[in-house]
Amino acid sequence: MWAPESEISSIAFTNMRHSVSASSGISTLSSCGDPERLPELPPGDEQRLQRAALNLQQKLILREWLKEHRLQHHYSRLVAIEVTTLEDVYWLEDSRASQILGKDWPAWSSARQKLPTSKPNLEALKADLWSTVVKSSQHQDAWTWGGMLVVSVSVAGLVTLAAMTQPSLAPEARHSLLQYVTGKYLLPANCKVHWDWTDPARVGGTMCFTVRFHQRNGQAYPICDTDQFFVEVTEGTRKIVTISELGSPTDPNNANIAKVKFTVRTAGQYKISVLIGSSHIAGSPFLKTFIPGPMDARRSRLIRPASTVVCCAGAPTSLHIEPRDEHGNACQFDADCDPIKGYSIDIFDLHGHHSDKFASAITFAYDKVNTRISLTALFPEPVCLRAVVSYESNAIPNGDFDIIVLSSSDTTLVHKNIASRKHNICYEAKLFSIYGQQRWTKPRKVLCYVGPKQVTIKEMILKIIPKRIATFRLCPSTKFHFLPPSTIQMNNSHGAIFIIDDGCQPKIELASKERNVIAATFTHFLLKNIGGSETFKDKQDFFYHEVRKFHSNYYHEKLSLKVQRDKILESSMKATKNFSVSDWCGNFEVTFQGEQGIDWGGLRREWFELVCSSLFDPRGGLFCTFHDKRQALVHPNPNRPPHLKLKHFEFAGKVVGKCLYESALGGTYRQLVRARFSRSFLAQLIGLRVHYKYFEQDDPDLYLSKIKYILDTDLDTSENLELYFVEEMYDQSGQLQKTVELIPNGAKVRVTNATKNQYLDALAQQRLCNNVREEIDSFLKGLNGIIPDNLLSIFDENELELLLCGTGEYSIADFRANHIVNGGSAEFRRVLGWFWAAVGNFSQTEMARLLQFTTGCSQLPPGGFQELNPRFQITAAPTFGNLPTAHTCFNQLCLPDYESYEQFEKALMFAISEGTEGFGMV
């Protein structure tokens, strides 16, 4: 015979009266939380007891919902008409509800409309309401409400209720009844945070805060790994890696403490969330502000258009400094701080002597609107000088520049030259020497032509026949060097002396009375050609604008391109064989034969990736590396397989030109070249002269085994090393094939200390340039058909790599999955954990520096860290407190031991920032 739940509950209470005394108080009754001490009930009674407990929970949830909407005084009326759950609220008719609620009917209607309609969302709401019931200080109602029913359920049913509703309980309710009643469990709301810094704090340091954990009853709670303690620090969408140290291994009184450390290098507002499970502790999330640090001369930049600043006598010229802290944040200045304090400028004449006469010609001021330092140059008379801008005696990296001060008449002449459409602007000069040749005892009279594209030096034969001596492109790599006049030259009135050097041909030394006008005209033409500034960002914007302008007559219309995936290179060359420049500027709509798919941009990007991989992967044979390491930089292969012709290099140039054109269009068309070109190859694309220093990055094995050895050896006294100006060519089996003379009669010219640099430069010219001349010419033929060479020449080789390949994208997960650890001591494991915490906070630039420091190159192979060969190695160094060291030939990073994370991170950052040049650094 069926009995109501209230009767069953009373029966249960009666069955327990022999084992639990009602007068013992709630603390004694709570001992029934131990399942082994609970009385056994018949299965039917146990099920009815569970239904009674669930019914009680639903009523408490309903009452909490009414309380949230200030309708709790209608609770008894609703229960009387059998509205005991949130589900019942849905089915209560509006007419009946309006009669019961009266003037509160609008509030009821609004609250009911906000109830979720889906079951999962409704269950989530009920779980939140039940958590509130448990947390509420009014939870004692659960022991007294409803008479004997609730008492009996409190004793025997809450345990069952906790088991039934475990997923929907608040974290603090997921404990035994004894813990709940006595408050002996971790309560997030009772946990406190102590900050070791005051807000706002400066960036750069290791920030630390302490979390103290307490139980609900206020007692200390010993924290451990199973308590799901979690800290998340974010700045916008960027997450900051933290280190958490739980408890104290030496002091038991600090077992309830966790220390959290993290590093901040970017100024801004950070959100710090401190959680236990999914519950925030008191006050979490916290908002903390970090402000820039003090000015750092190494990271600040002088904003000037070119390496030579042209001024007009008597007229002010403005330059600007962007003050940055050591992490690159724009500096902020307090009201009581003098922003220009610490800045100085040294003025030198061409002899290198301090010029006191013009010491006050440049003044500093603070531009509050743009938060930068302004320099105003005002020179009273025409002069040629050199200036060095410093901050606290540390020179700003690009703060060393030449100053040409023109007279008002010369200024007018220069502007007239720039505005003129004639390209025959020329000035008389005297040619003293061409470097690499014998110096003439008597200077030769020449004409110096300055145009918008080039500077040409010509000599007139018989005063009527012009003979070109040298031509220099008008690009940033062409430099003017101003020299002081010698006594003989001053007496002969040859004029002011200067050297022109473009880095790809011998320098020439000239003298002209119009030197300053020639240099100023060159500088103005240069700025006009590169968009007005020598910074990479400005040059990149100008480049993209000029590329779009150059191809403005060609429409970016869709052009079908059908290729075979398994023969991607051959089929692509065949499909584009008859393409004109207009076709290459089209919007390729790629179709892979035998595959279904519509190209909405994804197939085109996949085609670019596959073609670049086929062209530039050394396994393809068209490009090669200087050694057998797959991560090495690629270079045109002069010993390529017979089936790869020069037309393949021309096609490769067209693909690269297509990528640059697509990037100029911007948006989703932006396409990067996935390749790691050698620096010497990039230099030759923009016309720079190849020299021996390129071996350091292109072929580090040769650099270490031969180049560096020659540089460090005294060739004049060494009996073991006898070098001549020849290059010996060997085949793969080590047999000598032929000998190439690097200079005329080089086999008879011995290398000395005075000529070792000339020998090494000639060796680089032979190995890196002459061996692949045809291949590079074919590549340039394809590239320059789409991208004019004068636009590429505004970049240096490092900027060209950035333009082609973009910044590297480094995955920390890929890094952690593909590295080798050498060392297993407890101290090294601790340092290794610090290393991953530091790397986790690295920007892409800092990751590039770490790679450059360890591997010698900032770019990863196409396959990421997995393709580094040898793998990235992290090794324990047998030292304490020293800087980390690296061996680039082995991709090995050596980490010493340190006292603290702060000390380790500071040493690591200093090493990768200051030590990115050189190999095997110790």
Salt bridges, closest charged atoms under 4 A:
GLU5 OE2 - ARG51 NE 3.29
GLU87 OE2 - LYS126 NZ 3.08
ASP94 OD1 - ARG112 NH2 2.19
ASP104 OD2 - HIS73 NE2 2.85
ASP104 OD2 - HIS74 NE2 2.75
GLU123 OE2 - LYS126 NZ 3.68
ASP141 OD2 - ARG63 NH2 3.27
ASP196 OD1 - HIS194 NE2 3.79
GLU232 OE2 - LYS239 NZ 3.31
GLU235 OE1 - ARG238 NH2 3.47
GLU245 OE2 - LYS261 NZ 3.94
ASP296 OD2 - ARG298 NH2 3.23
GLU322 OE1 - ARG324 NH2 3.32
GLU326 OE2 - HIS327 NE2 3.79
ASP346 OD1 - HIS354 NE2 3.72
ASP367 OD2 - ARG372 NE 3.58
GLU381 OE2 - LYS357 NZ 2.95
ASP400 OD2 - ARG386 NH1 3.00
GLU428 OE2 - LYS445 NZ 3.59
GLU459 OE1 - ARG444 NH2 2.43
GLU509 OE1 - ARG439 NH1 2.95
ASP541 OD2 - LYS537 NZ 2.86
GLU546 OE2 - HIS545 ND1 3.27
GLU589 OE2 - LYS558 NZ 3.65
GLU595 OE2 - ARG565 NE 2.67
GLU606 OE2 - ARG565 NH1 2.66
ASP617 OD2 - ARG619 NH2 2.76
GLU650 OE2 - LYS654 NZ 3.84
GLU662 OE2 - HIS556 NE2 3.27
GLU662 OE2 - LYS658 NZ 2.66
ASP712 OD2 - LYS708 NZ 3.14
GLU727 OE2 - ARG767 NE 2.67
GLU775 OE2 - ARG640 NH1 2.52
ASP777 OD1 - ARG773 NH1 3.88
GLU799 OE1 - LYS539 NZ 2.83
GLU801 OE1 - ARG679 NH2 2.79
GLU846 OE2 - ARG265 NE 3.10
GLU867 OE2 - ARG630 NH2 3.26
ASP897 OD1 - ARG830 NH2 3.08
GLU902 OE2 - LYS261 NZ 3.86
GLU905 OE2 - ARG265 NH1 3.01
GLU914 OE2 - ARG298 NH1 2.49
